[in-house]
Amino acid sequence: MPVTHAARGESNPLLVSGEGQTYLVGDEVYLRPFAPADAEFSQSWRFSRFPMSPDRVRGKLDEGKAGDSSGKNRVHLLIVRKGDDRPVGSVLIHTSWFPSYYVEAATDPIFGEAGDRWRGEAAVMVMQLVVDEWQRPIVQFAPLADETATIARLEKIGARECMRFREMYSRNGKRVDGLMYEYLNGDWMERLGDPAERELPRSGTGQPRPVTAPVALKDDPPANAVRVGPWVYLRPIQEDDAVHAAHWSMRESDANWGNGRGVVSGRAWWHEMEKLQKESPQEWVRFAVCLRDNDEAIGFVGIDDIDYTHRFGESESELVNPSYRGNGYGSEAKHLLFDYAFNTLGLHALQSWVLFENTRSAAALRKQGYREAGRSHWDIPRDGAFTNVVTFDLLGEEWRAMPRRVDTESS
Ligand SMILES: CC(C)(COP(=O)(O)OP(=O)(O)OC[C@H]1O[C@@H](n2cnc3c(N)ncnc32)[C@H](O)[C@@H]1OP(=O)(O)O)[C@@H](O)C(=O)NCCC(=O)NCCS
């Protein structure tokens, strides 16, 4: 259906036409900011998988809560078909992460292959805007492995694959790998060298070890325990855990596992955790890791950014008291978490992202069965340049096939 005069009439016509536009104009589509009339076509450009009436979307557009391109660490643009000015999708440029920008693009699946083509064209236009015109060092975009037309476009401008998460998406009943492409600025590359050539530092054996969890208990489990292993158990995070989180944040001895040390305020931390628990379903599920010996909470593990449609998430872990690290507690807690992720949530795969300098965390992931999935280059500032992140993935079926240590306890 072409854009009607009625719909156009609700916006100033100057805002819903690409006539005379000097940039972000491709062969088949052009990109522009949003206007109120775009609410009529919101099912084509909203990123959500769930429906919403045009009136509600119009309200959000009016309030600047949708389609807003000013501030808020993101630029949201409409993908419009040339010729008839029909909105067919949208692109989001995430600008909050320094120095790496990230682009998302979606077109209405109702347009089939043409929609995939427009998505690729739009993504490439904004990647070139970010890197060639705005001079940002790097921009990333994540196509699916079966989007061959998009991949061909990306490779034509010199973008390259830097990560491959196996079987990440479910498309028409089949699992498809999720890729990440990076497009680097040539001037930055000349100054800093090609980040892909930097060798990944390593520690540990690199060998997966038998799964240790959970144990078959003869006695009652600890109160509120969700999974119990030989040495540690997982339970929901509770308010008094905030004291440990805040206490140990100021006693952290290792500045390498994040982008420097992060100060934790107990109250703010607990409010964040409480907020996660109020959601349903929870997109970030976290547990406290407690010693079975004395119930001390020694750290936290969780699954973040859970996608319940495609059934993947990102695992995270921290033993807050540094003296417990390197003794296998973290890996035992992770195996309890995997049991929860794959057997309770029914996830298909997990990912993990680790700073190059955090060799202990990478060694622990290899020990837990994770495989390397690639690298996110120039991810954060370090030493007057930018350092990289190494990424991993683990499929549920791989974890199930790992050898198991069966621990049965006598009372
Ligand atoms: C990451 C973490 C949860 C892992 O738990 P853990 O109990 O320490 O892990 P494990 O003891 O099971 O395994 C550690 C591996 O690193 C190696 N290692 C131990 N100490 C190390 C050190 N100081 N430097 C480098 N490698 C080290 C070990 O040899 C082992 O590998 P291997 O068994 O193959 O030889 C824990 O170390 C931690 O909380 N670190 C700080 C927070 C963090 O980095 N979180 C992850 C962010 S991505």
The ligand as an SDF file (V2000), in Angstrom:
LIG
                    3D

 48 50  0  0  0  0  0  0  0  0999 V2000
   36.3000  -15.5510   36.5000 C   0  0  0  0  0  0  0  0  0  0  0  0
   36.0890  -16.3380   37.7960 C   0  0  0  0  0  0  0  0  0  0  0  0
   34.6080  -16.3080   38.1650 C   0  0  0  0  0  0  0  0  0  0  0  0
   36.5220  -17.7860   37.5230 C   0  0  0  0  0  0  0  0  0  0  0  0
   36.3220  -18.5590   38.6700 O   0  0  0  0  0  0  0  0  0  0  0  0
   37.5740  -19.3520   39.3380 P   0  0  0  0  0  0  0  0  0  0  0  0
   37.0550  -20.1370   40.4480 O   0  0  0  0  0  0  0  0  0  0  0  0
   38.6520  -18.3520   39.6210 O   0  0  0  0  0  0  0  0  0  0  0  0
   38.0180  -20.2760   38.0860 O   0  0  0  0  0  0  0  0  0  0  0  0
   38.7850  -21.6750   38.1410 P   0  0  0  0  0  0  0  0  0  0  0  0
   39.6420  -21.7280   39.3590 O   0  0  0  0  0  0  0  0  0  0  0  0
   37.8160  -22.7530   37.9310 O   0  0  0  0  0  0  0  0  0  0  0  0
   39.6850  -21.5860   36.8130 O   0  0  0  0  0  0  0  0  0  0  0  0
   40.6640  -20.5720   36.6660 C   0  0  0  0  0  0  0  0  0  0  0  0
   41.5960  -20.8910   35.5090 C   0  0  0  0  0  0  0  0  0  0  0  0
   42.4930  -19.7660   35.3400 O   0  0  0  0  0  0  0  0  0  0  0  0
   43.8220  -20.1230   35.6810 C   0  0  0  0  0  0  0  0  0  0  0  0
   44.2810  -19.1300   36.6620 N   0  0  0  0  0  0  0  0  0  0  0  0
   44.1860  -19.1870   38.0130 C   0  0  0  0  0  0  0  0  0  0  0  0
   44.6970  -18.0570   38.5630 N   0  0  0  0  0  0  0  0  0  0  0  0
   45.1120  -17.2840   37.5540 C   0  0  0  0  0  0  0  0  0  0  0  0
   45.7040  -16.0000   37.4710 C   0  0  0  0  0  0  0  0  0  0  0  0
   45.9770  -15.2790   38.5740 N   0  0  0  0  0  0  0  0  0  0  0  0
   46.0070  -15.5010   36.2420 N   0  0  0  0  0  0  0  0  0  0  0  0
   45.7350  -16.1930   35.1370 C   0  0  0  0  0  0  0  0  0  0  0  0
   45.1690  -17.4310   35.1380 N   0  0  0  0  0  0  0  0  0  0  0  0
   44.8480  -17.9640   36.3360 C   0  0  0  0  0  0  0  0  0  0  0  0
   43.7510  -21.4750   36.3240 C   0  0  0  0  0  0  0  0  0  0  0  0
   44.9270  -22.1900   36.0150 O   0  0  0  0  0  0  0  0  0  0  0  0
   42.4790  -22.0970   35.7340 C   0  0  0  0  0  0  0  0  0  0  0  0
   42.7000  -22.6980   34.4710 O   0  0  0  0  0  0  0  0  0  0  0  0
   43.1540  -24.2580   34.3460 P   0  0  0  0  0  0  0  0  0  0  0  0
   42.4280  -25.0200   35.3960 O   0  0  0  0  0  0  0  0  0  0  0  0
   42.7820  -24.6610   32.9430 O   0  0  0  0  0  0  0  0  0  0  0  0
   44.6360  -24.2870   34.5400 O   0  0  0  0  0  0  0  0  0  0  0  0
   36.9020  -15.7410   38.9900 C   0  0  0  0  0  0  0  0  0  0  0  0
   38.2940  -15.8730   38.7350 O   0  0  0  0  0  0  0  0  0  0  0  0
   36.5950  -14.2640   39.2280 C   0  0  0  0  0  0  0  0  0  0  0  0
   35.6750  -13.9340   39.9460 O   0  0  0  0  0  0  0  0  0  0  0  0
   37.3990  -13.3490   38.6200 N   0  0  0  0  0  0  0  0  0  0  0  0
   37.1280  -11.9010   38.7530 C   0  0  0  0  0  0  0  0  0  0  0  0
   35.8520  -11.5250   38.0540 C   0  0  0  0  0  0  0  0  0  0  0  0
   35.8620  -11.8510   36.5830 C   0  0  0  0  0  0  0  0  0  0  0  0
   36.8870  -11.8370   35.9130 O   0  0  0  0  0  0  0  0  0  0  0  0
   34.6800  -12.1550   36.0520 N   0  0  0  0  0  0  0  0  0  0  0  0
   34.5200  -12.5110   34.6670 C   0  0  0  0  0  0  0  0  0  0  0  0
   34.4400  -11.3130   33.8590 C   0  0  0  0  0  0  0  0  0  0  0  0
   34.4200  -11.7240   32.1470 S   0  0  0  0  0  0  0  0  0  0  0  0
  1  2  1  0
  2  3  1  0
  2  4  1  0
  2 36  1  0
  4  5  1  0
  5  6  1  0
  6  7  2  0
  6  8  1  0
  6  9  1  0
  9 10  1  0
 10 11  2  0
 10 12  1  0
 10 13  1  0
 13 14  1  0
 14 15  1  0
 15 16  1  0
 15 30  1  0
 16 17  1  0
 17 18  1  0
 17 28  1  0
 18 19  1  0
 18 27  1  0
 19 20  2  0
 20 21  1  0
 21 22  1  0
 21 27  2  0
 22 23  1  0
 22 24  2  0
 24 25  1  0
 25 26  2  0
 26 27  1  0
 28 29  1  0
 28 30  1  0
 30 31  1  0
 31 32  1  0
 32 33  2  0
 32 34  1  0
 32 35  1  0
 36 37  1  0
 36 38  1  0
 38 39  2  0
 38 40  1  0
 40 41  1  0
 41 42  1  0
 42 43  1  0
 43 44  2  0
 43 45  1  0
 45 46  1  0
 46 47  1  0
 47 48  1  0
M  END
$$$$
